């Protein structure tokens, strides 16, 4: 069953293509595109909090140190449907798309409770940035008349991740643990950026089409730390009456990507999206570097009585230092704050579906990287979701749903966005309660 599902997903992803258009936002024009806060449906429901949250089922590449708590082989995949509404004060437009956000597999290397320390290894494929826009502006020029400017682009960067995590300190019963994790990512992707200038047919001037194609690849790293302490509110009781607190942090240093570029400019006839070349005005190709910025963040979580989990995160990315194909991108630094809650009424309840569901909610606030004439758009989101055990009570395998409704824009800015993302994911983990992993004695 698991092998068949895994093979089917690989075929679907191969057919979909890694270079899928995975956003519709005009703001993705800036820099390398929009960078997702996280790729997991379970995290989307809690405001994308993930830096200090303990989970035995989440393969968390945002803070790889958390993976020491993964205690069984775990396979997960996540999908997203994005609904976007744009408004420029005069017109509004709505679009939607479907995208694959995550495919990952992880397992414990050391998982002996008596040995105190644990270690884990994981692999994954996730989007790093998303670019997909189609914008038109117009103006009237003397002696020429009306001129339309079309901007459209697609592509993005992806990560192939390899993570390893290990407990540096773990005492008896894992009351106190200090874990370290590192993620090595092979970053690769393509960006296509196009611009067409279309003049009035009676102007006596030519339409011009310009395009730039970038192909980027290289390796970068992310380091994570996590400290966790179990809390005993009532001595002598089990975890159902106690809890834990954890603090996590990550840092991703600056990294350089090899960048191959091709560009040309032509005069053309026909529609701007399928131009027929008349004359070539310019053509060039070359190799340079793209400098990815420093990123860091910290988060904390508090778990009580195996029912409540509260989490907060803060992160910052120095997009102002981004250099694309040898040129400064002119962006702002980005900061993000988020908080989330998860509630399980009674995970021991047998055959009472609504009591074993993981209910989640949260919010997020972001000062985005975008710089429009000195203005910096903000993004505010509210989140919700739930996780349903696939087999029975106490099952580790989950079907996760997450939603987020967000607004991006600001006063004095020409464009505002409202979008609703629906996240659907599945985490499959062998468990004594998962009957499909049990080998039958008789067929």
N, C-alpha and C positions, 0 to 999 in steps of 0.2 A: 504493500500500500504506500508506504513512505517513499520507496524507490520510484514507483510509478509517478507519484505526485511531483517529486523532485525533477524527474526527467521531463515531465510535461511542462513544468514551469520554465525550465531551461529552453525548451523549444519555443514557448510563447515569447520569452524575452529576446531570443535570437531573431524571431520574426518581427517583433516590435522595433528592434534596433536600439542600440545604446544612444544614438544621436536623435532620439525622439524629441519633438518640440514639447517641452514640459512646463511652459508657462505662457501666459497671454499678456503679461503686463508691459506697457510701454516703458515703465521704469527699469525693465531689464536691459534696456539699451545702454545703461551706464556701466562702465567697467567691464567685468566678465559675465555680468548677469546677476540675477537674484540668487543669494545663497540661502538654502533652506535651514531652518532652525534645528530640525531633526527629521529623520526618515521613518520613525516608528509610529504606528497608529496609536499604540498605548500611551506614548509620550505626548502626542498631539492633543489628547483629551485632557491632559494636565498642564496645558500652557507650554508644552515642549520642555518641561523641566526634566533634566537628565544628568546633571553633574554630580549630585550627591545622593541620588535615589538608589537604594538597594533592590535588586530583583534577581530571582533565580532563573528567570525566563527571558529577560531582555539582553540581547547582544548589543551592548552600548558602546559605539565607537567614539561618541563625544567625550567620554571619560573612560578609557580602556581599563583603568584600575578597578572599576565596578564589576568587571567580568570574573573576578575571583569568586563571586557569589553564585555564578552559574554552576549548578551541581549535577546537571545531566546533559547529554548531547541535545542540542537545540537547533532547530531549523526554523527560520522565519522569513516571511515575505510580506510586503506592504504595497498597496495600490492607492492612488489618489485621483479623485475627480474634482476639478477646479471649475467653479462658476464665477465669472468676473464681470462686474458692471463698471463702466467708465463714464465719467461725466466731466465735460469741460466748461460747464456753465451755460452752454447753448444746446449741445446735443448729448445724448446718452447712447451707449452701445453695450450689448451683453454677449458674452461668448462662454464656451465651456470646452474642456478637454479632459482626457484620461491619460494617466502616466503611471509608470512603475517607479516606486520610490526606494525599494529595499529588497535585497536578496542576501541572506547571510546564514552562516552555519558556525556554531561554536561548541566546544566540549571541554570538560575539565581534564587537566593533565594529572593533577594531584587532588584527590577528593576523599581523603581518609580523615574522618573527624578526629580520630585519635592522634594523628600526626599534626594536628592543629593547623599547619599552614596548607594553603591551597594554591593551585595554579590553573590557568586556563589558556586556551588558544582558540582563535576565531578567524574567519574569513568573511568577506562581504563585498558587495557591489552596491554603491549608492551614488546619487547625483551630488556633485560639488557646487556647481552653479547652474542656473537655468536662464536661457535667453530665448525670447520669442515675442516679437513686437511688429506692429504694422501701423504706422502713423502717417498722417498727411496734414500738411499746413499749406496755406495759400497767402499770396500777397499780390498787390498790383504795382507794377513798375512802369515808369514813364517810357514811352516809345515801344514798349513790349506788350503791355497789358497784363492780364492775369497769369501768374506763374504758380504752379503746384509743385510742392516738394514732397516726395514719397520716401519714407524711411521704413525699411523692414529687415528683419534679421532672425536668425534661428541658431540653435546649437546649445553648447554648454560644456562644462567640464564634469568628469566622473571620477570616482575613486574606486580602485580595487584595493581593499584593505586587508592587511594581515596584522592581527593584534595578539600580544602576549601579556599576561598579567600574573603577578606573583605576590604572595603575602610576605612583606618584610618582617612584620611582627605579628604573632598570633599566640595568645596564651591559652591555657586550658579552657575548653568550652567556647573558645573564640569570643570571650567577653570583650577583649580589646584587640582590634586588628588594624594594621597599617599596610595598605596594599599599594603597589606601583604597577602601572601598565604603560605600554608603548604601542602605538599604531604606526606602521609604515604603510604609506599609501602610494600606489602608482597612479599618478594624476594624468589623465589624458582627455582629449576632446577637440572639437572643431567649433569655430565660430564663423558665421557668415553674416556680413553686414553690407547692406545695399542702400544706395541712395539714387533716386531718379529726379531730375528737374524737367518738368514738362511745361512748355510755353504754349500760349494761344496759337492756334493753327494759322492765324493771319499775321503773326508777328514777324515772319521772315527769319526766325532764329531756329536753331536746332535743339532738339531734346537731348539731354545728356544723362547717361547712366554710369554710375561708379560702383564698384564692388571691391570688397576686401575679404579674403578668406584666411583665417588663422588656424594652424594646427599646432597644438601644444601638448607636451608630455614631459614628465620627469617624476622624481620621487620626493616626497616630503614626509615629515614625522610629527607626531603629537605625543606628548608625555602627560600622563595623568597620575594623580595621587588620591587616595581615599582613606580616611580614618573613620572607624566605626566602633561604637561602644554599646553593648547591650545594657539595658536598664531594667532593674528589678524593683518594681513598685511593691510587690508582695513576695517576700523571701519564701522559697520552697515551692513556688507555683511555676507552671510552665509558661511558654511564650504567649499563650492566649491571654494571660493576665499581665504581661510585661511589655517591653518594647525595645526600641533602639534609637540612637541618634547617630548621624553620619555627616561628615563634611568632606567635600571633594573639590578638586581643582584640576585645571589642565592648562597647558601652554603649547602653542604651536608656533615654532620659530619661523622667521622669514625663509622663503624658499624660492629658487629660481627654476623656471620651466623653459626648456628649449622651445623656441617658437619659429615656425616656418610660415612665411606670409606670401600671398600672391594678391596682386591688385591690378586693376585696369580701369580705364575710363574710355567710353565710346559715345559717339553720337548714334542715335537709333531711330527706328520707325517701329510702330506697333505699340502694344500695351507695355507699360513699364515693368510688369512682372514677367514678361516674355519678350525682351527686346531683340529686334533684328538689327545687327551692327551695320553701320554705314562706314564710319571712319574710326580708327583707334587714336585716341588723344594721348594716352599714356598707358604704359604697361611695365610692371616691375615685380620682382620676387627676391626673397632674401631670407636670411636666418638671423635671429636676434634672441633676446631673452625677455621673459615676463617675470617680474618680481612680485611674488605673493606676499601679503603683509603678515605681520605678527598678529596673533590672536591669543586671547587668554580668557579665563573665566573661573568662577567658583560657585558652589552651590551647597545647600544643606537640606537634610530631610529628617523628619521625626516620625517614628512609627509607634503606635500605641495599640496594645491588646490584639494584634493580628487583624485589626479592623480599620484603623485610621492611618493614613500616611499623608503628611504635610511636607511640601517641598518648595524651595525658593532657589532661583538661579540668577546670576549676573554674568554677562560676558561682554567683551569689547574686541573689535577688530579694527586695526589701523589702516583702513582703506585709503586714507590720504597718501600713504606711501606706495600705493599700487602703481607699478610701471607695466604697461602693456605694449609689447612689441617695440620696446625701447623708448616709449613716450609716456609721460606722466598722465594719469587718467583724470586728475582733478576732482577727486571725490572727497567726501567727509569721512571722519572716523565714525564707526557705527557702535552703538551701545544698546544692550538689550536687557530687560528685567522681566522675569516671569515667576509665577507662583501657581501651585496646583494642589489638589486634594484628591485622594482616593479613599473610598469607603466600601468595605465588604461587610454586609450585615451579619453573616455567620457562615464562614467557609466550611464548617463541619456539618452543616445542614444537608441531609441526604434527600435527594429528589425534590428539593424546594428551590426551584430555579432562581427566583427573585432574591433569595437570601445568599446565594453563592456568586451572584454577578458582582463584578468590580465596577462601581460607579465612580466616574471621574469628572472633575471640572477644574477650570483655571482661567487665568488671564495673562496677557503679555503686553508689554509696551516697548517700542523700539524707536530710537533715533537712527534713521536709515543712513546709508552711505551716500545717497543721492545729493548732488549739489546743483541747484538750479538758480543761477544768478545770485548766489550767496544764501539762498534759502535751503533749509534741510527738512524734507518731509518726515512726518512721524507716522508710526503704524501702531494701532491699538486693536487688540484682538480679545475675544472671549471664546472659551473653549469648553468642550464637554465630550463625554464618551462613556463607553462601558466595555468590559471584557467578559465574555461568556465561556466558562469551561466547556470544552468540546465533548468530553465523555461523561464525567460524573463529578460529584463533589470531591474536592481536593485534587482534581486533575490539574496537572501543570500545563497541559495543552489548552490554548485559548484562541477564541475568535474575537478580535479587537475591532471596535468601531470608534472613530474619533471625528469630531467636527470642530471647525474654527470659523468664526465670522470676524472679519477684520476690515478696518478702514485705513487707507493710506492716503496722505495728502497734507494739507496745511493752508493757513490763510495766505492769500496772495499768490498761491500756486495755480498754474493753468489747468491742472488735471487732478481729479480725485478718483480713488478706486474703492470699490466695495467688493469683497470677494468672500465666497463661502466654499471652503474645502471640505470634502468628505473623504476620510481615510478609512480603509478597510484592510486589515492584516490578520495573518494567522501565525501563531507560534506553536510548533509541534515539538513536544518533548516527551520521550519515553517515561512512563510512570507506572507504578504497580497498579494504578487504577485504570490505565489505558489498555483496554483489552486487545486492541489491534496490534500491539507490540508483543503480546504473549503468544508463544508458540504452542499450537494445539498438539495434544498427544495423538488425537485421532481426527482424520478428515471425514 
